[in-house]
Amino acid sequence: MSEDRDDPVSPSELVELQINNVAHGGVMVARLDGRVVFVADAVPGERVLARIADDSKSSFWRADTIEVLEASPARVPHVWPAAGLERAPAERAGGAEFGHIALERQRSLKGEVLTDALRRMGGVDRAVEVEAVGADAHADADADADADAGAGADGAPEPAGGRVAGTGWRTRVRLHVGPDGRVGPYAARSHQVVPVDDLPLATPALEQAAALGRRVHDAVAVELVETSQGEVRVIRVTEEQSKTGGRSRAGAKGRSERGRGRRAPARTGSDVASARGAAAGTPPNPATIVERVGEREFRLAENGFWQVHRDAAATLSDAVKSLTREDLFDPRAANHDLYGGVGLLAAAIGDRFGPATRITSVESDAAATDYASGNLAEWVGARAVTARVDRYLADLERQASPDDRRRLAAATMVIDPPRSGAGKEVVSSLARLGVAQVVYVACDPVAFARDVGTFREAGYELDALRAFDLFPHTHHVESVGVLVRA
Ligand SMILES: C[S@@+](CC[C@H](N)C(=O)[O-])C[C@H]1O[C@@H](n2cnc3c(N)ncnc32)[C@H](O)[C@@H]1O
């Protein structure tokens, strides 16, 4: 069948599609009778046989690749066979939707998505290159050196030590428990648990700790965590904890095993010493883990937010340090780390600009704020506040004295919102306060581009911008952009 047809296509039907380009969300774009079809597991330039999976929307349909008729030169054997074309679409493991594409091409596709979103939604014309990080960056450099030396590198880096490029980076993994007790990931675009034999994106220690193939009957999910120090935690999440979000004040929401199957004692709110207290020598909370970034240690809840790629915390800290404009930075201003977590980026600013730096971390999770106050204890001008950023900024706008307003207008605001972005309300508040610069750490290119557009309408412009491949073999990309008053 072809895309030029007169008779209507019924769902589940096989259609032949020419893949034109990449869309946001890890799918590619084709056209069928003029209608946009988002196609999974394809590569731009390919011709594929695909099955229509969703025709419920009038403006676009969704389809899954069943067979590749004309392959792109960038197509490679899937890095995770459980997610590859060999399985029926409903059985393909989710979370590695670019795993069939050569890493370099994955990065250029992510760059295209960011560049396109910035142009269409942000009104910014800038080609963005997505940078490899950690071992993958070194592998690329080695391949370039080989090519320069005439060693005939073919563009597919061969990292040392037998490691497959773009694997072994995930230090946080959430697996789910199926009705038969089997533990596994969800299938792509569904909540069906599928069996897998391996977890190539996870660190080797987590892959081993996952004990794939076992059955679990007292939990609905299993969270796996490996710290930068190599400590592994396996946390079982019960149905009740999963429904309520389950976070105690410690941020803990499940039963945890440490190292080789040792189980942490049950916790209550009274177990929770403030992180400042813990730093001062009170007994450590068993739900606390330690992450190290360079010389600095951060304490946090074992299932609290932490950057997922093993090199992400260092990469983003370095980017925030290097991209923050020194000429616009005033250590005495009302500087902030919004959506601050346990203080990672506030510490980066403190490290760059010195002990007198004033900075307030604002975070909605009270447990994370407790840890942030301890992690930032060495800066006399640092504090951590539990609040929703939108409400916090609205209060600031309402209550700020003329002196506060001057300190806010001179301020640097680091913002690292969740995937949905900061949004119009927060961006407009920052613009009305007239802050000197916003260092925006973004995990969603479209939400970021939309917010850049709102900043531009409010009189800011996009200054430096870098993007990092902190989620190889997935469609995700992390950017750090600086917005300054135009
Ligand atoms: C992407 S994480 C960044 C954390 C921190 N910057 C880091 O790199 O470790 C976003 C954080 O924002 C918090 N958060 C989400 N929505 C929020 C809101 N409306 N107000 C304040 N914090 C929020 C989450 O709990 C999470 O800790």
The ligand as a Gaussian input file, in Angstrom:
#p B3LYP/6-31G(d) Opt

LIG

0 1
 C       14.381000      18.933000      37.475000
 S       14.374000      18.883000      39.231000
 C       15.754000      19.929000      39.578000
 C       16.363000      19.796000      40.934000
 C       17.746000      20.389000      41.104000
 N       17.942000      21.614000      40.382000
 C       18.825000      19.386000      40.708000
 O       19.445000      19.573000      39.643000
 O       19.064000      18.420000      41.448000
 C       12.988000      19.842000      39.583000
 C       12.689000      20.012000      41.056000
 O       11.570000      20.909000      41.165000
 C       10.701000      20.468000      42.180000
 N        9.405000      21.057000      41.802000
 C        8.502000      20.606000      40.901000
 N        7.491000      21.486000      40.769000
 C        7.767000      22.518000      41.600000
 C        7.119000      23.745000      41.897000
 N        5.965000      24.077000      41.306000
 N        7.683000      24.575000      42.791000
 C        8.848000      24.238000      43.407000
 N        9.520000      23.100000      43.158000
 C        8.987000      22.251000      42.266000
 C       10.814000      18.972000      42.169000
 O       10.476000      18.439000      43.442000
 C       12.287000      18.765000      41.809000
 O       13.081000      18.689000      42.971000

